[in-house]
Amino acid sequence: MLPLKAHPNIPKEIAAGEFEPLHSWLRENLYRHGRKFKPSELVRRVTGEQMNTGPYLSYLRAKYADRIRA
């Protein structure tokens, strides 16, 4: 389960300077498995999908859309 599905308040907690819920999720679901699995397998196990650049590119387009149009 992704961190925001497991803990929907993570963005608000980060904004308040509280990183422990996210860090705890990362330790339990990502960091402890880092040596057991190749990166592509680890991403698939965490997200349920194969590694792809689509979500990251969507994030960048949304973040910088006003600069691209200018």
C-alpha positions as CSV (number, residue, x, y, z in Angstrom):
1,M,0.0,0.0,0.0
2,L,1.3,3.4,-0.9
3,P,2.1,5.9,1.9
4,L,-0.7,8.3,1.1
5,K,-3.2,5.4,1.1
6,A,-1.9,4.1,4.3
7,H,-1.6,7.6,5.9
8,P,-3.6,10.2,4.1
9,N,-2.5,13.0,6.4
10,I,1.2,12.7,5.4
11,P,1.2,15.9,3.3
12,K,-0.2,17.9,6.2
13,E,2.2,16.3,8.6
14,I,5.2,17.1,6.3
15,A,3.9,20.7,6.0
16,A,3.9,20.9,9.8
17,G,7.5,19.5,9.9
18,E,6.4,16.1,11.1
19,F,8.3,13.5,9.0
20,E,8.0,10.4,11.3
21,P,4.8,8.9,9.7
22,L,6.4,9.0,6.3
23,H,9.8,7.8,7.5
24,S,8.2,4.9,9.4
25,W,6.3,3.8,6.3
26,L,9.5,4.0,4.2
27,R,11.4,1.9,6.8
28,E,8.7,-0.7,6.9
29,N,7.9,-0.9,3.2
30,L,11.0,0.2,1.3
31,Y,14.3,0.5,3.2
32,R,14.2,-2.9,4.9
33,H,13.7,-4.6,1.5
34,G,16.3,-2.7,-0.4
35,R,18.9,-5.4,-0.5
36,K,16.5,-8.3,-1.1
37,F,15.1,-7.0,-4.4
38,K,16.2,-5.3,-7.5
39,P,14.9,-1.7,-7.9
40,S,12.3,-2.7,-10.5
41,E,10.9,-5.5,-8.3
42,L,10.9,-3.3,-5.2
43,V,8.9,-0.6,-7.1
44,R,6.4,-3.2,-8.3
45,R,6.0,-4.6,-4.7
46,V,5.4,-1.1,-3.3
47,T,3.2,0.4,-6.0
48,G,1.7,-2.7,-7.5
49,E,2.8,-1.5,-10.9
50,Q,5.9,-1.8,-13.1
51,M,8.4,1.1,-12.9
52,N,7.5,3.8,-15.3
53,T,8.2,7.5,-15.7
54,G,4.6,8.5,-16.4
55,P,3.6,9.7,-12.8
56,Y,6.9,11.7,-12.5
57,L,6.5,13.3,-15.9
58,S,2.9,14.3,-15.0
59,Y,4.1,15.8,-11.8
60,L,6.8,17.8,-13.6
61,R,4.4,19.0,-16.3
62,A,1.9,20.2,-13.6
63,K,4.6,21.8,-11.5
64,Y,6.2,23.7,-14.4
65,A,3.2,24.2,-16.8
66,D,3.2,27.9,-16.3
67,R,6.9,28.1,-17.2
68,I,6.5,26.0,-20.3
69,R,3.7,28.1,-21.7
70,A,5.6,31.4,-21.1
